[in-house]
Each structure stands twice: as C-alpha cells, then as structure tokens.
Amino acid sequence: MEGLSERQYAARVGLSRGAIQKAKAAGRLVLHADGSIDADASDARRAEATDPSKTRKPPQPKRKPVPEAAVSAVGDTLKEQGLAAPATGGGTTFLQAKTANEVLKAQERRIRLQKLKGELIDRGRALALVFRLARQERDVWVNWPARVAALMAADLSASCSEASGQEIVVEPAAMQKALEKHVRSQLDDLAEFQPDLR
C-alpha cells in the first residue's frame, strides 16, 4: 500500500472513518492507484474545498481572570516559606500556585492539630484575659497609696527624727496625696503602652 488506509488517515486528521469515507466518495481526497489515500495531497485538496466558516473549532475553555489578591497571597505564602515568589505583575505559574496551596494546607493542618492538643487559644479570649489582668493590676495600684501612706509616714517620721534628733512628723494625709499623684502619673504612662498581640 502506497498511502494511508481510511482508518490511518482518519486518525491523522482527527475525523471519524465515516467522515473520511464520505470525503472519498465526494472526491475530496486524492487516492493512489491501489486505492490508498495520499495524505499530503488530500490535506491540500480538503483545505481548498472546505468552507472555513463551517469547520468546527475545538471549544476553548473559558478562563476567568485570577484576582490580584489571590496572586499576591500566593507570593506572600511562598516568601514566608523562603521559596521563589512571582514578580509583582509577572503572573504566577501553576507550580507556584500548587506549592503555595500545599504549604497553606500543611499550615492549616498544623494549626488544627495544635488546637486539638490545647497548644493554641482563642485570640478573643486571650485579649479579654489580658484586659482583665491589666484592669486588676491598675485597681491594686490605685488603692495602694491609701493602704501604705500611714505606714510610710510613720517610718519617715521615725527615721527623720532619729537622724536630726528632733521630732519630725509626716502627716499621713499629705503622704497619701503625694503617693496618689505619683502613682496616677505612672499609671497614665502605662495606659499609653499598647501591647502587640499579633
């Protein structure tokens, strides 16, 4: 056989054997003397005889554009792991996106496991506990001058009297007022401190 059989030519051009038989019967194929198909000549004749508007084009899958936020998230994930990230606006390869997806799945599984083991706590609960602890500490400091002012006044009176040889009296109310002033100043300074709990 000089050329191709109907089956072979059908496989070559991506058509069914029935379509090749119809084209052969209609004279759109070039045949050798033995009845086999001259592939190159037949391709040229079919191209001339075929109306381009009636040819079926393989359907192109509709692709949605990938949001920039998703691309930047892939880049951030890869950078966190020390891997090569796509350049800004340069696009992301399938391999980079797949790697980032696998990294994120592993991180998610690790966090879920840590929660199950009790190694992680809820952020909202932690913030509430820190706030309550700070409030309790502040209340203790606000009440501290009233508790210790009389004791400190007595200690100062005794130590100043011994040092000078004269009786010096420090009034508890004046001591409490001075202590409250300084404690409140310190608490105001501490109130400006904002802990970073990220």
C-alpha positions in Angstrom: 0.0 0.0 0.0 1.5 3.3 -1.1 -0.6 5.6 1.1 -2.7 5.5 4.3 -5.8 3.5 5.0 -9.1 5.2 5.8 -8.5 4.5 9.5 -5.0 5.8 9.5 -6.0 9.0 7.6 -9.0 9.5 10.0 -6.6 9.3 13.0 -4.2 11.7 11.3 -6.7 14.4 10.7 -8.9 13.8 13.7 -12.1 12.8 12.0 -14.2 9.7 12.1 -13.8 6.9 9.5 -17.3 7.6 8.2 -16.4 11.3 7.5 -13.3 10.0 5.5 -15.5 7.6 3.6 -17.9 10.5 2.7 -15.0 12.7 1.6 -13.6 9.9 -0.5 -17.0 9.3 -2.2 -17.4 13.1 -2.8 -13.9 13.2 -4.5 -12.3 15.5 -1.8 -9.4 13.0 -1.3 -6.5 12.2 -3.6 -6.0 8.4 -4.0 -3.1 6.3 -5.1 -3.6 3.6 -7.8 -4.0 1.0 -5.1 -6.9 2.9 -3.5 -4.9 4.1 -0.5 -5.0 7.8 0.5 -2.3 10.3 -0.5 -2.2 12.2 2.8 -0.4 15.4 1.8 -2.3 15.9 -1.4 -5.6 15.0 0.3 -4.9 17.6 3.1 -4.3 20.3 0.5 -7.5 19.4 -1.5 -9.6 19.3 1.7 -8.3 22.7 2.7 -9.3 24.1 -0.7 -12.7 22.5 -0.8 -13.7 23.2 2.9 -15.6 26.4 3.8 -13.6 27.8 6.8 -16.8 29.1 8.3 -18.2 25.6 8.6 -15.2 24.0 10.2 -15.6 23.0 13.8 -13.0 24.5 16.1 -12.3 22.8 19.3 -14.0 24.6 22.1 -11.7 26.8 24.1 -12.2 26.6 27.9 -13.4 29.8 29.3 -10.9 31.0 31.9 -11.7 33.5 34.5 -9.0 36.1 35.3 -7.3 35.4 38.6 -7.8 38.2 41.1 -4.7 40.1 42.0 -5.3 39.4 45.7 -5.1 35.7 45.1 -1.8 36.1 43.2 -0.3 38.3 45.9 -1.5 35.7 48.6 0.4 33.0 46.7 3.5 35.2 46.6 3.2 36.0 50.3 2.9 32.3 51.2 5.9 31.4 49.1 8.0 34.2 50.6 7.1 33.2 54.2 8.5 29.7 53.4 11.6 31.1 51.8 10.6 29.9 48.3 10.8 31.8 45.0 7.8 34.1 44.6 6.5 35.5 41.4 7.5 39.1 40.5 4.8 41.7 41.0 2.6 41.8 37.9 4.6 38.9 36.4 2.0 36.2 36.9 2.1 33.0 38.8 3.0 29.7 37.4 0.8 26.7 38.1 3.6 25.1 40.1 4.0 28.1 42.3 0.2 28.2 43.0 0.2 24.5 43.7 3.2 24.8 46.0 1.5 27.7 47.9 -1.7 25.7 48.2 0.1 22.7 49.6 2.0 25.0 52.1 -1.3 26.5 53.2 -2.9 23.1 53.7 0.0 22.0 55.8 -0.1 25.2 57.9 -3.9 24.7 58.4 -3.4 21.1 59.5 -0.7 22.1 61.9 -2.9 24.8 63.5 -5.8 22.4 63.7 -3.6 19.9 65.4 -2.2 22.5 67.9 -5.8 23.5 68.8 -6.7 19.8 69.4 -3.6 19.4 71.6 -4.5 22.6 73.5 -1.4 24.5 72.5 -3.4 27.3 70.9 -6.0 29.5 72.5 -8.7 31.8 71.0 -7.4 35.3 70.3 -10.6 37.0 71.6 -10.4 35.1 74.9 -6.7 35.9 75.2 -7.4 39.6 74.7 -10.2 39.6 77.3 -7.9 37.9 79.8 -5.1 40.4 79.3 -7.5 43.3 79.6 -9.0 41.9 82.8 -5.5 41.3 84.3 -4.4 44.9 83.4 -7.6 46.3 85.0 -7.0 44.3 88.2 -3.4 45.4 88.4 -4.4 49.1 87.8 -7.0 48.8 90.6 -4.4 47.4 93.0 -2.1 50.4 92.3 -4.9 52.9 92.6 -5.7 51.6 96.1 -2.1 51.2 97.2 -1.4 54.8 98.4 -4.3 54.7 100.8 -3.0 51.4 102.3 0.6 52.3 102.8 0.5 56.1 103.3 0.1 56.0 107.1 2.8 53.3 107.5 5.3 55.2 105.3 4.6 58.5 107.2 5.3 56.7 110.5 8.5 55.2 109.1 9.7 58.6 107.7 8.8 60.4 110.9 10.8 57.9 112.9 13.8 57.8 110.6 13.9 61.7 110.2 13.6 62.2 114.0 16.5 59.8 114.7 18.7 61.4 112.0 18.0 65.0 113.1 17.5 64.5 116.8 14.3 66.5 116.6 10.8 65.1 116.4 9.6 65.4 112.8 6.0 64.5 112.0 5.0 63.5 108.4 1.2 63.7 108.0 -0.4 60.5 106.6 -2.9 62.6 104.5 -0.1 64.6 102.9 1.9 61.4 102.3 -1.2 59.7 100.7 -1.8 62.7 98.5 1.8 62.7 97.2 1.8 59.0 96.6 -1.5 59.1 94.7 -0.1 61.9 92.5 2.9 59.9 91.5 1.1 56.5 91.2 -1.6 58.1 88.9 1.2 59.7 86.8 2.8 56.3 86.4 -0.5 54.6 85.5 -1.2 57.3 82.9 2.2 56.5 81.3 1.4 52.7 81.4 -2.0 53.4 79.8 -0.3 54.7 76.6 1.5 51.4 76.2 -0.3 49.2 73.6 0.8 45.6 73.5 1.1 43.9 70.1 -0.7 40.6 70.3 -0.3 39.5 66.7 
